[in-house]
Amino acid sequence: MEILYNVLIRLYGLLIHIASPFNSKAKLWVDGRKNIFQKIKSELSSLPTSQPELFWFHCSSLGEFEQGRPLMESIKRQKPLTKIVLTFFSPSGYEIQKGHDGVDHVFYLPIDTPGNAEQFIELIKPKAAFFVKYDFWFNYLNVLKKKEVPTYLVSGVFRDDHYFLKWYGSWFTKQLNCFTSFYLQDKQSEQSLKSMGYSNVTVTGDTRFDRVFEISKNLKQNEIVKKFVANKKVIIGGSTWEEDEKIISVFSNNNKLQTTNYKLIIAPHEIDENHIKSIIKKFDSFSIVRYSESSQKDISSFDVLIIDNIGILSSIYQYATIAYVGGGFGKGIHNILEPATFGLPIIFGPNYNDFNEAKELVQFGGAFSVRSVDELKKVIDLLSDLEVLKMASFSSKNYVSSRIGATERVLKSIFN
């Protein structure tokens, strides 16, 4: 099975190379790994001969980075001489966070072959390794185990239908044998791991709650968005896809957004020019402005603001009345904790059952799932009742504030 795994890993890399001339993400994936070991060696050469303590954090993509970030920042505060190497598998994580100043080095993770894993671990010589949520790479974990490097899973999630528990999953459990400790999000994950025979598990919660709570406590004002809002109610469509934008635009057109005292902000998941133009076309009956082309002088006169950059969505939720979070008509919803920490009622599409926080927020009355324009209208009408809005807002905010502390629990377990 190990031989088959290594063959498939190399085949996977080959297929991405073949796709790279035709796919921008594949090209970033390939280009980012060119001469990767030379780059790592060059950057780490600046370390003193008596190498300081170095921790390695690996995140699959941007979402996992947000989970690992509170832990990295806390380690830096408590151990300022410690160096942190951060790796990403996905371009969507690396390309956005490659300049992140909260760590010392950011790299693409070389593809998981036995030789790459051995060379990478030998170069960085980590004192400890942290994998966030999932993204288990057999050869890297095997080398860490062989070199007796303490290895931790942070904010881990395991479900009864996880591939480790399938008939074909027995070989994959070898990856789990390499972990020193598992720090899990919930009891269900604990039960799943224990059913596989693991006892080195602790339910610490999800570090994302710490991250979004920190954002809400250290707000930066955005004068452009603040001027746009102009003391009106605001619906923010965060991380939206085409299906989300369609339902929001039809609702807005049918219900004459201008006469409802609402303004609208759309922050799409993809900000390529073609997508931005398609959004503008959907809302062409309104006065609409791009964030990149706006100014504080005249922005208050517009009905719709399109956020055509990356990195400000989490902070501009502070100006909203209601959040619509995208992805629920596709593979699954995006980050709903960011609007929840600001006490926003949250709306999303029907595909949310794989997300515990979404199911719980719906149960507690802080979130609402919709399948159509008519259902969206019913929810917006419901939230027009001030008392209902207050209750939904309280549910969202309390949901986040009552679940913070995972970062501290992980650190206490590892370092105390």
Helices and strands as residue ranges (DSSP letters): H 2-19, H 24-31, H 36-44, E 54-59, H 62-78, E 83-88, H 91-97, E 105-108, H 114-124, E 128-132, H 138-146, E 151-156, G 163-165, H 173-176, E 181-184, H 187-195, E 201-203, H 208-217, H 223-229, E 233-240, H 242-254, G 257-259, E 262-268, H 273-282, E 288-290, G 291-293, G 299-301, E 304-306, H 313-316, G 317-319, E 322-325, H 337-340, E 346-348, H 356-364, E 367-369, H 373-383, H 386-401, H 406-415
